[in-house]
Amino acid sequence: MTKRELEKLLKQNGWEIISGARHDMAVKEGTNVKIPIPRHKSDIPVGTVNSILKDAGLK
């Protein structure tokens, strides 16, 4: 999964993407959770994507 596809999926589920210095952050209003999104030129590793989706409550 590419970074763009992951961000699109998170946005569809109410997450906002904020640019950071080294990673972008996914934040959701009403929660105190910040999920780092790595900036990869190619696909993000499957384990990393699964971890991000689990933290976001989408898996």
PAGU-727804 format. One line per field, with one value per residue: residue number from 1; residue in three letters; chain; z, y negated, x negated of N, C-alpha, C, O in turn. Coordinates in steps of 0.001 Angstrom, whole numbers, plus 524288, in hexadecimal, padded with zeros to 5 digits. Layout:
N
k c(NUM, ...)
r c(ALA, ...)
c c(A, ...)
n_c3 c(Z, ...)
n_c2 c(Y, ...)
n_c1 c(X, ...)
ca_c3 c(Z, ...)
ca_c2 c(Y, ...)
ca_c1 c(X, ...)
c_c3 c(Z, ...)
c_c2 c(Y, ...)
c_c1 c(X, ...)
o_c3 c(Z, ...)
o_c2 c(Y, ...)
o_c1 c(X, ...)
! end
This chain:
59
k c(1, 2, 3, 4, 5, 6, 7, 8, 9, 10, 11, 12, 13, 14, 15, 16, 17, 18, 19, 20, 21, 22, 23, 24, 25, 26, 27, 28, 29, 30, 31, 32, 33, 34, 35, 36, 37, 38, 39, 40, 41, 42, 43, 44, 45, 46, 47, 48, 49, 50, 51, 52, 53, 54, 55, 56, 57, 58, 59)
r c(MET, THR, LYS, ARG, GLU, LEU, GLU, LYS, LEU, LEU, LYS, GLN, ASN, GLY, TRP, GLU, ILE, ILE, SER, GLY, ALA, ARG, HIS, ASP, MET, ALA, VAL, LYS, GLU, GLY, THR, ASN, VAL, LYS, ILE, PRO, ILE, PRO, ARG, HIS, LYS, SER, ASP, ILE, PRO, VAL, GLY, THR, VAL, ASN, SER, ILE, LEU, LYS, ASP, ALA, GLY, LEU, LYS)
c c(A, A, A, A, A, A, A, A, A, A, A, A, A, A, A, A, A, A, A, A, A, A, A, A, A, A, A, A, A, A, A, A, A, A, A, A, A, A, A, A, A, A, A, A, A, A, A, A, A, A, A, A, A, A, A, A, A, A, A)
n_c3 c(80000, 7FCCC, 801D6, 7FF70, 7FD6C, 8075E, 80D66, 808AB, 80B74, 81664, 8173B, 81359, 81BA8, 8236B, 82744, 82852, 820FA, 82476, 82162, 824FE, 82A32, 827F3, 82694, 8223C, 82969, 82DF9, 8331E, 83B52, 83DC2, 84A71, 84ECD, 8551C, 84F48, 84751, 83B94, 83573, 82814, 81F01, 81549, 80A12, 7FDB1, 7F7B5, 7F92A, 805EB, 80FE2, 81286, 81D09, 82268, 81E4E, 821E5, 82CB6, 82DAF, 82A3F, 831F6, 83AF0, 83844, 83932, 83126, 82E8D)
n_c2 c(80496, 7F774, 7EAF3, 7E31C, 7E8C2, 7ED04, 7E3DF, 7E015, 7E7E3, 7E6AF, 7DC5C, 7DDAA, 7E279, 7DB3C, 7D6FD, 7CD33, 7C838, 7C378, 7BC10, 7BEF6, 7BDD1, 7C697, 7CEE1, 7D03A, 7CD98, 7D454, 7D034, 7D02D, 7C96D, 7C773, 7CFA5, 7D3C0, 7D797, 7D905, 7DCCF, 7E0A1, 7DEFC, 7E46C, 7DEE0, 7E431, 7E6C3, 7EF25, 7FA8B, 7FBCE, 80413, 8102F, 81365, 809EF, 80420, 80A54, 808F6, 7FE1E, 7FDA4, 803CC, 7FDB7, 7F55F, 7F99A, 7FEF5, 80906)
n_c1 c(7FCA4, 7FDDF, 7F965, 8007A, 809D1, 80B84, 80CF2, 8160F, 81D43, 81D3B, 8210A, 82B2E, 82F98, 8307A, 82720, 81D33, 812B2, 80696, 7FB88, 7EE8F, 7E16F, 7DAD1, 7E18A, 7EEB9, 7FA5C, 80567, 810FE, 81C42, 827B0, 82C71, 8275A, 81B83, 813B6, 8089D, 803BA, 7F85F, 7F4FB, 7ED13, 7E477, 7E330, 7DDA0, 7E006, 7E82F, 7EDCB, 7E925, 7EFE5, 7F17F, 7F064, 7F8BB, 80112, 7FFE5, 801C7, 80C41, 810D5, 80EE7, 81535, 81EC5, 82355, 821C7)
ca_c3 c(80000, 7FC8F, 805C8, 7FDA0, 7FE48, 80CFE, 80F20, 806B3, 80EBD, 81B89, 816B0, 812A9, 820B3, 8272B, 82910, 825B4, 8203A, 82596, 81FE7, 8292A, 8286B, 825A0, 82549, 8229E, 82DD8, 82D77, 8380F, 83AFA, 84175, 84EB4, 8510E, 85666, 84C70, 842D4, 838FE, 83188, 822D9, 81C93, 80FED, 806AB, 7F824, 7F5AB, 7FCA7, 80B7A, 8113A, 81433, 822BC, 823FF, 81CEA, 8258D, 831C6, 82D4E, 829F9, 83724, 83E6D, 836A3, 83A3B, 82C38, 82DAA)
ca_c2 c(80000, 7F2A6, 7E704, 7E064, 7EC44, 7ED5B, 7DEEC, 7DFD9, 7EB62, 7E442, 7D7CB, 7DF94, 7E446, 7D6F0, 7D550, 7C8AF, 7C8E7, 7BEB3, 7BCA0, 7BE6F, 7BD24, 7CB67, 7D21A, 7CDAD, 7CFB8, 7D4E9, 7CEE5, 7D04D, 7C5DF, 7CA18, 7D393, 7D1D4, 7DB26, 7D721, 7E147, 7DEE2, 7E139, 7E39E, 7DCDA, 7E7BF, 7E5D4, 7F3E1, 7FC9F, 7FC3D, 809A7, 8124B, 81348, 80481, 802BF, 80D15, 80666, 7F914, 7FEB1, 805BA, 7F92B, 7F20C, 7FC64, 800A4, 80E82)
ca_c1 c(80000, 7FACE, 7FAB2, 8052B, 80E41, 80C53, 80F2F, 81B66, 82057, 81DC8, 82478, 83085, 83173, 830A5, 821FE, 81AEF, 80D16, 803A6, 7F60C, 7EAC4, 7DC14, 7D8D2, 7E60D, 7F3C9, 7FD40, 80B0A, 8138A, 821F7, 82A17, 82F1B, 823E2, 81652, 8104B, 805B3, 80150, 7F492, 7F550, 7E7EE, 7E456, 7E050, 7DE7F, 7E273, 7EC2E, 7ECA6, 7E928, 7F4F4, 7F1C7, 7F127, 7FE21, 80486, 7FF5C, 80472, 811DF, 8126B, 80EFE, 8198A, 8239C, 8258D, 8207C)
c_c3 c(80000, 800E4, 8045D, 7FE91, 80419, 80F18, 80D65, 80A0F, 81422, 81B4E, 81621, 817D4, 824F8, 8294B, 825DC, 8255F, 820EB, 82437, 82497, 826E1, 82596, 823EE, 8251D, 82729, 82C84, 832D6, 83731, 83F49, 8459B, 8511F, 85216, 85385, 847D2, 8408C, 834EE, 82C66, 8202E, 81700, 80CA7, 80109, 7F5A6, 7F98A, 80250, 80CCE, 813AD, 81A24, 824D6, 822E1, 820B9, 82AED, 831DD, 82D4F, 82F3A, 83B04, 83D3B, 8379D, 8354E, 82AEF, 8328C)
c_c2 c(7FB39, 7EEE9, 7E448, 7E3BA, 7ECAD, 7E85C, 7DE68, 7E336, 7E903, 7DF96, 7D963, 7E14A, 7E02E, 7D516, 7D0AD, 7C989, 7C3A2, 7BFAE, 7BBB7, 7BDE5, 7C204, 7CF1A, 7CE8F, 7D04C, 7D006, 7D3DC, 7CEE9, 7CCDB, 7C8FF, 7CE75, 7D112, 7D504, 7D859, 7DBCA, 7DF43, 7E1DD, 7E045, 7E1A2, 7E061, 7E676, 7EA90, 7F5AB, 7FCC4, 8020C, 80B64, 81210, 80DD0, 802C1, 8054C, 80A95, 8012D, 7F9E2, 800AD, 80133, 7F58F, 7F498, 7FE4D, 8065A, 811AA)
c_c1 c(7FC80, 7FC98, 7FFCF, 80A12, 80F90, 80ED4, 814DA, 81F02, 82145, 82182, 82A2C, 832EB, 830E4, 82B73, 82022, 81511, 80A68, 7FDF1, 7F291, 7E559, 7DA15, 7DD2B, 7EAD7, 7F69F, 80306, 80D5F, 81973, 82423, 82D03, 82BDE, 81E9D, 8122A, 80DC0, 802CF, 7FD74, 7F53D, 7F00B, 7E86E, 7E0D6, 7E18B, 7E124, 7E6A3, 7EA36, 7ECD9, 7EE5C, 7F58C, 7F2C4, 7F6BD, 801EF, 80469, 80246, 80A58, 813EB, 812C7, 813A2, 81ECE, 82647, 82452, 82166)
o_c3 c(802DC, 80342, 807C2, 80054, 80595, 8123D, 8105D, 80B5C, 81635, 81EC7, 81833, 81859, 8299A, 82CDC, 8213A, 8291F, 81E51, 825B7, 827BC, 8221F, 82151, 8203E, 8278F, 82893, 82A3A, 836AC, 832EA, 843D6, 8445E, 8550E, 8502B, 85521, 844D0, 84341, 83153, 82C5F, 81F2E, 8145B, 80C7B, 7FFBB, 7F1EC, 7FCCE, 80355, 80B04, 81685, 81C11, 828A0, 82622, 82294, 82D74, 835AD, 83012, 830C4, 83E06, 840BC, 836F5, 8354C, 826BC, 83290)
o_c2 c(7FAFC, 7EF9F, 7E346, 7E1B0, 7ECAE, 7E89E, 7DC7C, 7E191, 7E94D, 7DEEA, 7D6C4, 7E189, 7E179, 7D1DB, 7D043, 7CB65, 7BFD1, 7C3AF, 7B831, 7BD8D, 7C19F, 7D21D, 7CA6B, 7D4BA, 7CC6D, 7D65A, 7CDCF, 7CD4C, 7CCC1, 7D0BC, 7CCD1, 7D522, 7D5AA, 7DE66, 7DC7C, 7E69D, 7DBC6, 7E299, 7DFA3, 7E535, 7EA06, 7F29E, 7FDB7, 804BF, 8086E, 810AA, 80D23, 80031, 802C7, 80A25, 7FFF2, 7F71F, 7FF5E, 800DD, 7F304, 7F21B, 7FF2C, 80843, 81665)
o_c1 c(7F8A4, 800B8, 80311, 80E0E, 81423, 81275, 8181C, 82355, 82599, 824C4, 82DA2, 837B1, 830D6, 82B60, 82158, 812B2, 80BC0, 7FBBE, 7F378, 7E4BC, 7D7E8, 7DC81, 7EAF3, 7F565, 8053D, 80BE2, 81B5A, 822A5, 82FBE, 82D6F, 81D72, 80DA2, 8105F, 7FFCF, 7FF01, 7F5F7, 7EEA9, 7EC54, 7DC16, 7E5FF, 7E422, 7E868, 7E59C, 7F067, 7F0DE, 7F9BA, 7F5A7, 7F930, 80596, 8087A, 804EF, 80D27, 81849, 81683, 815B9, 822DD, 82B01, 825AC, 82086)
! end
